[in-house]
Amino acid sequence: MAIDKSMNVLIVDDYKTMLRIIRNLLKQIEFNNVEEASDGADALTKLRGGNFGLVISDWNMAPMTGLQLLQEVRADNRLKSLPFIMITAESKTENVIAAKAAGVSNYIVKPFNAETLKDKIEKVLGHVHA
């Protein structure tokens, strides 16, 4: 299945440097329509007002964590089937279980490169679950 690389992608992280890194990695794999949100509340506002094909969110944010953002997205009728990739610094089993239980599409453990990101996006958008 061909992936629509012109889709709008929302990246969410409260760390500006990380947003820049993810944006650059997305650009390397030809996703150029990227919007940023600096926290979960900002992301929800953008998601509810926009038309996004994918969310890539950091787990560890304040005041709303990536997991809470995911739960909000899955509880929203209009957004509940939106592909959602979680980025986490540690692959603790309980985090992975919590994210899966909340309906995450896939997750990436830092550090990662463009190839890993591409692979995860293809799995998610090609509807092949991890």
Accessible surface in RSA format (square Angstrom, percent):
REM  Atomic radii and reference values for relative SASA: ProtOr
REM  Chains: A
REM  Algorithm: Lee & Richards
REM  Probe-radius: 1.40
REM  Slices: 20
REM RES _ NUM      All-atoms   Total-Side   Main-Chain    Non-polar    All polar
REM                ABS   REL    ABS   REL    ABS   REL    ABS   REL    ABS   REL
RES MET A   1   165.78  85.9  83.50  55.3  82.28 195.9  74.50  63.3  91.28 120.9
RES ALA A   2    99.52  91.5  67.33 103.9  32.19  73.2  77.26 108.8  22.27  59.0
RES ILE A   3    34.39  19.6  13.78  10.3  20.61  49.7  15.18  10.9  19.21  52.1
RES ASP A   4    84.80  59.4  71.66  71.3  13.14  31.1  39.54  93.1  45.26  45.1
RES LYS A   5    65.06  31.7  58.19  35.7   6.86  16.3  40.81  36.7  24.24  25.8
RES SER A   6    75.00  63.4  59.85  79.9  15.15  34.9  45.26  96.4  29.74  41.7
RES MET A   7    34.18  17.7  25.74  17.0   8.44  20.1  34.15  29.0   0.03   0.0
RES ASN A   8    61.72  42.6  59.13  57.1   2.59   6.2   4.70  11.3  57.02  55.1
RES VAL A   9     0.06   0.0   0.06   0.1   0.00   0.0   0.06   0.1   0.00   0.0
RES LEU A  10     0.00   0.0   0.00   0.0   0.00   0.0   0.00   0.0   0.00   0.0
RES ILE A  11     0.00   0.0   0.00   0.0   0.00   0.0   0.00   0.0   0.00   0.0
RES VAL A  12     0.04   0.0   0.00   0.0   0.04   0.1   0.00   0.0   0.04   0.1
RES ASP A  13     1.63   1.1   1.42   1.4   0.21   0.5   0.00   0.0   1.63   1.6
RES ASP A  14    69.80  48.9  40.98  40.8  28.82  68.2  16.30  38.4  53.50  53.4
RES TYR A  15   135.50  63.3 134.72  76.7   0.77   2.0  95.09  71.5  40.41  49.8
RES LYS A  16   133.90  65.3 128.74  79.0   5.16  12.3 107.48  96.7  26.42  28.1
RES THR A  17    51.11  36.4  50.81  51.5   0.30   0.7  28.98  38.9  22.13  33.5
RES MET A  18    20.24  10.5  20.24  13.4   0.00   0.0   8.07   6.9  12.17  16.1
RES LEU A  19     1.48   0.8   1.48   1.1   0.00   0.0   1.48   1.0   0.00   0.0
RES ARG A  20   140.36  58.9 139.02  70.9   1.34   3.2  52.60  71.9  87.76  53.2
RES ILE A  21    76.12  43.3  74.16  55.3   1.96   4.7  75.87  54.6   0.26   0.7
RES ILE A  22     0.15   0.1   0.15   0.1   0.00   0.0   0.15   0.1   0.00   0.0
RES ARG A  23    73.18  30.7  72.87  37.1   0.31   0.7  24.94  34.1  48.24  29.2
RES ASN A  24    75.12  51.8  73.31  70.8   1.81   4.4  18.65  44.9  56.46  54.6
RES LEU A  25    19.16  10.7  19.16  13.7   0.00   0.0  19.16  13.5   0.00   0.0
RES LEU A  26     0.00   0.0   0.00   0.0   0.00   0.0   0.00   0.0   0.00   0.0
RES LYS A  27   118.52  57.8 109.70  67.3   8.81  21.0  66.85  60.2  51.66  55.0
RES GLN A  28   123.14  68.9  89.31  65.3  33.82  80.5  43.87  93.4  79.27  60.1
RES ILE A  29    12.65   7.2   9.01   6.7   3.64   8.8  12.65   9.1   0.00   0.0
RES GLU A  30   109.57  62.9 104.49  79.0   5.09  12.1  32.73  63.3  76.85  62.7
RES PHE A  31     4.44   2.2   3.81   2.4   0.64   1.7   3.81   2.3   0.64   1.8
RES ASN A  32    92.89  64.1  71.67  69.3  21.22  51.1  30.15  72.6  62.74  60.6
RES ASN A  33    66.77  46.0  58.96  57.0   7.81  18.8  12.68  30.5  54.09  52.3
RES VAL A  34    17.24  11.3   1.61   1.5  15.63  37.7   2.32   2.0  14.92  40.5
RES GLU A  35    77.71  44.6  76.20  57.6   1.51   3.6  27.57  53.3  50.14  40.9
RES GLU A  36    47.11  27.0  40.81  30.9   6.30  15.0  12.74  24.6  34.36  28.1
RES ALA A  37     1.40   1.3   0.00   0.0   1.40   3.2   1.40   2.0   0.00   0.0
RES SER A  38    45.04  38.1  41.60  55.5   3.44   7.9  20.17  43.0  24.87  34.8
RES ASP A  39    36.02  25.2  36.02  35.9   0.00   0.0   3.19   7.5  32.83  32.7
RES GLY A  40     0.00   0.0   0.00   N/A   0.00   0.0   0.00   0.0   0.00   0.0
RES ALA A  41    54.32  49.9  50.35  77.7   3.97   9.0  52.47  73.9   1.86   4.9
RES ASP A  42    45.13  31.6  37.84  37.7   7.29  17.2  17.61  41.4  27.52  27.4
RES ALA A  43     0.00   0.0   0.00   0.0   0.00   0.0   0.00   0.0   0.00   0.0
RES LEU A  44    12.08   6.7  12.08   8.6   0.00   0.0  12.08   8.5   0.00   0.0
RES THR A  45    98.93  70.4  88.77  90.0  10.16  24.2  69.28  93.1  29.65  44.8
RES LYS A  46    63.29  30.9  55.32  33.9   7.96  19.0  39.10  35.2  24.19  25.8
RES LEU A  47     1.60   0.9   0.45   0.3   1.15   2.9   0.45   0.3   1.15   3.1
RES ARG A  48   110.15  46.2  93.39  47.6  16.75  39.9  45.21  61.8  64.94  39.4
RES GLY A  49    71.62  88.3   0.00   N/A  71.62  88.3  36.01  98.8  35.61  79.8
RES GLY A  50    28.16  34.7   0.00   N/A  28.16  34.7  21.74  59.7   6.42  14.4
RES ASN A  51   125.31  86.4 115.41 111.5   9.90  23.8  31.30  75.3  94.00  90.9
RES PHE A  52    24.86  12.4   7.69   4.8  17.16  44.7   8.81   5.3  16.05  45.9
RES GLY A  53    21.64  26.7   0.00   N/A  21.64  26.7  18.14  49.8   3.51   7.9
RES LEU A  54     0.00   0.0   0.00   0.0   0.00   0.0   0.00   0.0   0.00   0.0
RES VAL A  55     0.00   0.0   0.00   0.0   0.00   0.0   0.00   0.0   0.00   0.0
RES ILE A  56     0.10   0.1   0.00   0.0   0.10   0.2   0.00   0.0   0.10   0.3
RES SER A  57     0.12   0.1   0.00   0.0   0.12   0.3   0.12   0.3   0.00   0.0
RES ASP A  58     5.41   3.8   5.38   5.4   0.03   0.1   0.00   0.0   5.41   5.4
RES TRP A  59    38.33  15.4  38.33  18.6   0.00   0.0  19.93  10.6  18.40  29.8
RES ASN A  60   116.31  80.2 108.07 104.4   8.24  19.8  19.06  45.9  97.25  94.0
RES MET A  61     7.41   3.8   0.00   0.0   7.41  17.6   2.68   2.3   4.73   6.3
RES ALA A  62    70.86  65.2  60.49  93.4  10.37  23.6  61.14  86.1   9.72  25.8
RES PRO A  63   119.74  87.3  91.92  83.8  27.82 101.1  97.96  80.9  21.78 135.4
RES MET A  64    38.43  19.9  36.74  24.3   1.68   4.0  38.43  32.7   0.00   0.0
RES THR A  65    42.58  30.3  42.58  43.2   0.00   0.0  39.83  53.5   2.75   4.2
RES GLY A  66     0.00   0.0   0.00   N/A   0.00   0.0   0.00   0.0   0.00   0.0
RES LEU A  67    32.34  18.0  32.34  23.1   0.00   0.0  32.34  22.7   0.00   0.0
RES GLN A  68    84.10  47.0  82.97  60.6   1.13   2.7  23.40  49.8  60.70  46.0
RES LEU A  69     0.00   0.0   0.00   0.0   0.00   0.0   0.00   0.0   0.00   0.0
RES LEU A  70     0.00   0.0   0.00   0.0   0.00   0.0   0.00   0.0   0.00   0.0
RES GLN A  71    87.96  49.2  81.67  59.7   6.29  15.0  30.90  65.8  57.06  43.3
RES GLU A  72    71.09  40.8  68.65  51.9   2.44   5.8   6.61  12.8  64.49  52.7
RES VAL A  73     0.00   0.0   0.00   0.0   0.00   0.0   0.00   0.0   0.00   0.0
RES ARG A  74    54.91  23.1  41.04  20.9  13.88  33.0  30.24  41.3  24.67  15.0
RES ALA A  75    87.03  80.0  47.86  73.9  39.16  89.1  59.69  84.1  27.33  72.4
RES ASP A  76    27.71  19.4  20.69  20.6   7.02  16.6   9.76  23.0  17.96  17.9
RES ASN A  77   124.36  85.8 104.56 101.0  19.80  47.7  31.52  75.9  92.84  89.7
RES ARG A  78   153.87  64.6 122.31  62.3  31.56  75.1  77.91 106.5  75.95  46.0
RES LEU A  79    11.02   6.1   9.79   7.0   1.24   3.1  11.02   7.7   0.00   0.0
RES LYS A  80   107.51  52.5 100.87  61.9   6.64  15.8  62.61  56.4  44.90  47.8
RES SER A  81   102.71  86.8  76.24 101.7  26.47  61.0  50.32 107.1  52.39  73.4
RES LEU A  82    17.86   9.9  12.79   9.1   5.08  12.8  16.82  11.8   1.04   2.8
RES PRO A  83    25.17  18.3  22.51  20.5   2.66   9.7  25.17  20.8   0.00   0.0
RES PHE A  84     0.00   0.0   0.00   0.0   0.00   0.0   0.00   0.0   0.00   0.0
RES ILE A  85     0.00   0.0   0.00   0.0   0.00   0.0   0.00   0.0   0.00   0.0
RES MET A  86     0.81   0.4   0.81   0.5   0.00   0.0   0.81   0.7   0.00   0.0
RES ILE A  87     0.01   0.0   0.01   0.0   0.00   0.0   0.01   0.0   0.00   0.0
RES THR A  88     6.10   4.3   5.63   5.7   0.47   1.1   4.32   5.8   1.78   2.7
RES ALA A  89    63.33  58.2  41.04  63.3  22.29  50.7  41.20  58.0  22.13  58.6
RES GLU A  90    74.19  42.6  70.53  53.4   3.67   8.7  35.14  68.0  39.06  31.9
RES SER A  91    69.04  58.3  50.19  67.0  18.85  43.4  16.05  34.2  52.99  74.2
RES LYS A  92    99.22  48.4  90.90  55.8   8.31  19.8  56.84  51.2  42.37  45.1
RES THR A  93    93.87  66.8  88.28  89.5   5.58  13.3  56.22  75.5  37.65  56.9
RES GLU A  94   108.21  62.1 102.00  77.2   6.21  14.8  56.76 109.8  51.45  42.0
RES ASN A  95    16.74  11.5  16.17  15.6   0.57   1.4   0.89   2.1  15.85  15.3
RES VAL A  96    27.18  17.9  25.41  23.0   1.77   4.3  27.18  23.6   0.00   0.0
RES ILE A  97   108.65  61.8 106.22  79.1   2.42   5.8 107.88  77.7   0.77   2.1
RES ALA A  98    35.63  32.8  25.96  40.1   9.67  22.0  32.87  46.3   2.76   7.3
RES ALA A  99     1.92   1.8   1.92   3.0   0.00   0.0   1.92   2.7   0.00   0.0
RES LYS A 100   101.64  49.6  84.47  51.8  17.17  40.9  59.79  53.8  41.85  44.6
RES ALA A 101    89.48  82.3  45.58  70.3  43.90  99.9  58.73  82.7  30.76  81.5
RES ALA A 102    18.11  16.7   1.99   3.1  16.13  36.7  13.75  19.4   4.37  11.6
RES GLY A 103    29.43  36.3   0.00   N/A  29.43  36.3  24.56  67.4   4.87  10.9
RES VAL A 104    18.13  11.9   1.62   1.5  16.51  39.8   1.62   1.4  16.51  44.8
RES SER A 105    12.73  10.8   6.35   8.5   6.37  14.7   2.55   5.4  10.17  14.3
RES ASN A 106     1.75   1.2   0.26   0.3   1.49   3.6   1.49   3.6   0.26   0.3
RES TYR A 107    45.34  21.2  44.82  25.5   0.52   1.4  19.64  14.8  25.71  31.7
RES ILE A 108     1.35   0.8   0.32   0.2   1.03   2.5   1.35   1.0   0.00   0.0
RES VAL A 109    55.78  36.7  44.57  40.4  11.20  27.0  44.57  38.7  11.20  30.4
RES LYS A 110    57.56  28.1  48.39  29.7   9.16  21.8  24.23  21.8  33.32  35.5
RES PRO A 111   135.15  98.5 114.03 103.9  21.13  76.8 118.41  97.8  16.74 104.0
RES PHE A 112    29.91  15.0   2.49   1.5  27.42  71.4  11.05   6.7  18.86  54.0
RES ASN A 113    83.76  57.8  81.88  79.1   1.88   4.5  32.68  78.7  51.08  49.4
RES ALA A 114    14.34  13.2  13.30  20.5   1.04   2.4  13.30  18.7   1.04   2.7
RES GLU A 115   115.97  66.6 113.19  85.6   2.77   6.6  54.89 106.2  61.07  49.9
RES THR A 116    48.37  34.4  43.05  43.6   5.32  12.7  26.86  36.1  21.51  32.5
RES LEU A 117     0.00   0.0   0.00   0.0   0.00   0.0   0.00   0.0   0.00   0.0
RES LYS A 118    66.44  32.4  66.02  40.5   0.42   1.0  28.03  25.2  38.42  40.9
RES ASP A 119    60.28  42.2  58.97  58.7   1.31   3.1  16.56  39.0  43.72  43.6
RES LYS A 120    43.40  21.2  43.40  26.6   0.00   0.0  11.64  10.5  31.76  33.8
RES ILE A 121     1.14   0.6   1.14   0.8   0.00   0.0   1.14   0.8   0.00   0.0
RES GLU A 122    73.12  42.0  68.46  51.8   4.67  11.1  24.40  47.2  48.72  39.8
RES LYS A 123    70.41  34.4  68.18  41.8   2.23   5.3  43.01  38.7  27.40  29.2
RES VAL A 124     3.72   2.4   1.93   1.7   1.79   4.3   1.93   1.7   1.79   4.8
RES LEU A 125    12.37   6.9  10.47   7.5   1.89   4.8  10.89   7.7   1.47   4.0
RES GLY A 126    26.16  32.3   0.00   N/A  26.16  32.3   9.93  27.2  16.23  36.4
RES HIS A 127   128.90  70.4 108.60  75.5  20.30  51.9  72.81  75.0  56.09  65.3
RES VAL A 128    91.58  60.3  87.88  79.6   3.71   8.9  91.49  79.5   0.10   0.3
RES HIS A 129   123.53  67.5  98.54  68.5  25.00  63.9  74.12  76.4  49.41  57.5
RES ALA A 130    64.54  59.3  16.78  25.9  47.76 108.6  45.87  64.6  18.67  49.5
END  Absolute sums over single chains surface
CHAIN  1 A     6584.1       5410.4       1173.7       3529.4       3054.7
END  Absolute sums over all chains
TOTAL          6584.1       5410.4       1173.7       3529.4       3054.7
